[in-house]
Amino acid sequence: MGSILITGATGYIGRHLVARLVEQGERPRCLVRNSSHASRILPASKVDLVTGDTIQLASLEAAVQGVETIVHAAFVTADRKEKPGSRYEETNVGGTANLVNAAKAAGVKRIVVLSGLGTKPDKAGSYMQGRYLAEQLVIDSGLGWTIIRPSVVFGKDAPFIKGLVDLIRSAPVLPLIGGGTIRFQPIYVEDVATIILKVLAEPERTTSKIYTVGGPEQYSFREIFDALLKATGKKRPKVYAPTPLVGVGAAVMEAVLPKPPLTKAAMALFSFDNVTDIDSVERDFGFQPMSFARYLQEHGI
Ligand SMILES: NC(=O)c1ccc[n+]([C@@H]2O[C@H](COP(=O)([O-])OP(=O)(O)OC[C@H]3O[C@@H](n4cnc5c(N)ncnc54)[C@H](OP(=O)(O)O)[C@@H]3O)[C@@H](O)[C@H]2O)c1
């Protein structure tokens, strides 16, 4: 498979990918910002930890030396509040530009990017515009590239689902943002890892492609709440929450809470249906992905 560098290795998708690569007998190099934190999350004796930060170009030089392929998953996602050193534009655009430049200088052949469904041009300086620019940097880099855009991811402690379960446990009523009609196509984290492994194993077929991937079912936001209420055995009334009002609430929570349940940037997820073709995974990667309903039945939340 050639030597692989994973950025965002300590993140939700990154750590599942690392585990799967190690299972296959690979020894991936992992770019981490804090090696003692990373040693608690990753199988430290079976990977090479390299300390670096994508917003500091000089810190990437050693990390990319001798690497054939980079899997880039180091982003500040919309569900996280910005803080010094973790800002959307600085990390998602600036960090990707640094990584691309370091990769080109070191002769890296290929970069595989973990992006998100619905990435498109948007207002200058917005979260979505930053994600779009990050993709463009990679497409224009001259490196071989593949972009994977998953819908929301589920699995043990998956951030999106965990946020909703925390809300079910703590809030007396559940807000149906914009009426709860926006649709999602949850995909299992292990299936996302399988897709990345297939992309790594088949460079000829998958280079210069953008893959939008989702699970085998689509759910409205209301139906996701219903599935999670069933899985947790809780009953909560759901109330219509107009999107502009929720946006104001998110801004207030972001101003006062260190880890707000909703951010202003995450509101972007509720402005379009987060779905793709129902057979996207089977068609492009030849396997049947896990159903969200079946996962909840078999594993609980
Ligand atoms: N999880 C989902 O539901 C989902 C769905 C669709 C698409 N995606 C996309 O998949 C990608 C990965 O998502 P995720 O859920 O795995 O994210 P995550 O859990 O928030 O992890 C982000 C990772 O990026 C690292 N990172 C952040 N800033 C960095 C920097 N400046 N330098 C180096 N590393 C940095 C973090 O390291 P630290 O440990 O040091 O913070 C962490 O390892 C993102 O592009 C996301 O949009 C995720």
The ligand as an ORCA input file, in Angstrom:
! r2SCAN-3c Opt
* xyz 0 1
  N     -17.980     12.440     12.156
  C     -18.928     12.711     11.252
  O     -20.157     12.527     11.500
  C     -18.552     13.174      9.870
  C     -19.546     13.146      8.869
  C     -19.226     13.601      7.597
  C     -17.962     14.082      7.331
  N     -17.013     14.114      8.325
  C     -15.706     14.697      7.990
  O     -14.654     13.798      8.260
  C     -13.503     14.524      8.698
  C     -13.061     13.987     10.040
  O     -14.139     14.146     10.952
  P     -14.091     13.599     12.447
  O     -15.508     13.438     12.893
  O     -13.158     12.455     12.548
  O     -13.473     14.885     13.174
  P     -12.971     15.016     14.684
  O     -13.368     13.842     15.500
  O     -13.413     16.371     15.147
  O     -11.385     15.010     14.544
  C     -10.673     16.061     14.013
  C      -9.226     15.675     14.002
  O      -8.472     16.728     13.412
  C      -7.351     17.010     14.237
  N      -6.964     18.396     14.049
  C      -7.731     19.502     14.141
  N      -7.009     20.594     13.888
  C      -5.750     20.175     13.595
  C      -4.552     20.828     13.249
  N      -4.485     22.163     13.137
  N      -3.437     20.092     13.032
  C      -3.498     18.737     13.136
  N      -4.587     18.060     13.474
  C      -5.711     18.769     13.713
  C      -7.849     16.716     15.635
  O      -6.746     16.529     16.494
  P      -6.789     16.743     18.103
  O      -7.056     15.387     18.687
  O      -5.442     17.287     18.399
  O      -7.896     17.735     18.378
  C      -8.612     15.431     15.373
  O      -7.728     14.342     15.289
  C     -13.924     16.001      8.735
  O     -13.587     16.629      7.551
  C     -15.428     15.921      8.855
  O     -16.079     17.060      8.348
  C     -17.281     13.674      9.585
*
